[in-house]
Amino acid sequence: MGAMMNRLIQEAAKLPPDEQEEWAAVWLDELASGRRWDDAFAATQDALGRWAEEIEKEVASGLDTPMDFDRRR
């Protein structure tokens, strides 16, 4: 376990039991949320890769042009 996690646990141990439970619920929810985000992001990578290939083909064939973000209106 890392130093920061040890410090977190030591500080949390100083809290009253009901507050420890509240904080534990928040931290566990955050961890679960992070895992869900990672899973959702990973699941989109194949589709994003296919879309990028399609766009590259459209640009190469002249059907589309890349955006020029430096150009002023």
C-alpha positions as a Markdown table, in Angstrom:
| # | Residue | x | y | z |
|---|---|---|---|---|
| 1 | Met | 0.0 | 0.0 | 0.0 |
| 2 | Gly | 1.3 | 3.4 | -0.8 |
| 3 | Ala | 2.1 | 6.2 | 1.6 |
| 4 | Met | -0.9 | 8.3 | 0.6 |
| 5 | Met | -3.3 | 5.4 | 1.1 |
| 6 | Asn | -1.7 | 4.7 | 4.5 |
| 7 | Arg | -2.1 | 8.4 | 5.5 |
| 8 | Leu | -5.7 | 8.4 | 4.3 |
| 9 | Ile | -6.5 | 5.3 | 6.4 |
| 10 | Gln | -4.8 | 6.8 | 9.4 |
| 11 | Glu | -6.8 | 10.0 | 9.1 |
| 12 | Ala | -10.0 | 8.2 | 8.4 |
| 13 | Ala | -9.5 | 6.1 | 11.5 |
| 14 | Lys | -9.6 | 9.3 | 13.6 |
| 15 | Leu | -13.2 | 10.0 | 12.5 |
| 16 | Pro | -16.2 | 8.8 | 14.4 |
| 17 | Pro | -17.5 | 5.5 | 13.1 |
| 18 | Asp | -20.5 | 6.9 | 11.3 |
| 19 | Glu | -18.3 | 9.4 | 9.4 |
| 20 | Gln | -15.9 | 6.6 | 8.5 |
| 21 | Glu | -18.8 | 4.7 | 7.0 |
| 22 | Glu | -20.0 | 7.8 | 5.1 |
| 23 | Trp | -16.5 | 8.4 | 3.7 |
| 24 | Ala | -16.0 | 4.8 | 2.8 |
| 25 | Ala | -19.2 | 4.8 | 0.8 |
| 26 | Val | -18.1 | 7.9 | -1.1 |
| 27 | Trp | -14.7 | 6.4 | -1.9 |
| 28 | Leu | -16.1 | 3.1 | -2.9 |
| 29 | Asp | -18.6 | 4.8 | -5.2 |
| 30 | Glu | -15.8 | 6.9 | -6.7 |
| 31 | Leu | -13.8 | 3.7 | -7.4 |
| 32 | Ala | -16.7 | 2.0 | -9.0 |
| 33 | Ser | -17.5 | 5.1 | -11.1 |
| 34 | Gly | -13.9 | 5.2 | -12.3 |
| 35 | Arg | -14.1 | 1.5 | -13.3 |
| 36 | Arg | -17.4 | 2.1 | -15.2 |
| 37 | Trp | -15.8 | 5.1 | -17.0 |
| 38 | Asp | -12.7 | 3.0 | -17.9 |
| 39 | Asp | -14.9 | 0.2 | -19.2 |
| 40 | Ala | -17.1 | 2.5 | -21.2 |
| 41 | Phe | -14.1 | 4.3 | -22.8 |
| 42 | Ala | -12.4 | 1.0 | -23.7 |
| 43 | Ala | -15.6 | -0.2 | -25.3 |
| 44 | Thr | -15.6 | 2.7 | -27.7 |
| 45 | Gln | -12.1 | 2.4 | -29.0 |
| 46 | Asp | -12.9 | 0.0 | -31.9 |
| 47 | Ala | -15.7 | 2.3 | -33.2 |
| 48 | Leu | -13.5 | 5.4 | -32.9 |
| 49 | Gly | -10.8 | 3.7 | -34.9 |
| 50 | Arg | -13.2 | 2.8 | -37.6 |
| 51 | Trp | -14.6 | 6.3 | -37.8 |
| 52 | Ala | -11.1 | 7.7 | -38.0 |
| 53 | Glu | -10.4 | 5.4 | -40.9 |
| 54 | Glu | -13.6 | 6.5 | -42.7 |
| 55 | Ile | -12.7 | 10.1 | -42.2 |
| 56 | Glu | -9.2 | 9.6 | -43.6 |
| 57 | Lys | -10.7 | 7.9 | -46.7 |
| 58 | Glu | -13.2 | 10.8 | -47.2 |
| 59 | Val | -10.4 | 13.4 | -46.9 |
| 60 | Ala | -8.1 | 11.4 | -49.2 |
| 61 | Ser | -10.9 | 11.1 | -51.8 |
| 62 | Gly | -11.8 | 14.8 | -51.6 |
| 63 | Leu | -15.3 | 14.2 | -50.1 |
| 64 | Asp | -14.3 | 16.1 | -47.0 |
| 65 | Thr | -11.6 | 18.5 | -45.8 |
| 66 | Pro | -9.9 | 18.7 | -42.4 |
| 67 | Met | -11.1 | 21.6 | -40.2 |
| 68 | Asp | -8.7 | 24.5 | -40.0 |
| 69 | Phe | -9.0 | 25.6 | -36.4 |
| 70 | Asp | -6.4 | 28.4 | -36.9 |
| 71 | Arg | -8.5 | 30.1 | -39.6 |
| 72 | Arg | -10.6 | 33.1 | -38.5 |
| 73 | Arg | -14.1 | 33.5 | -39.6 |
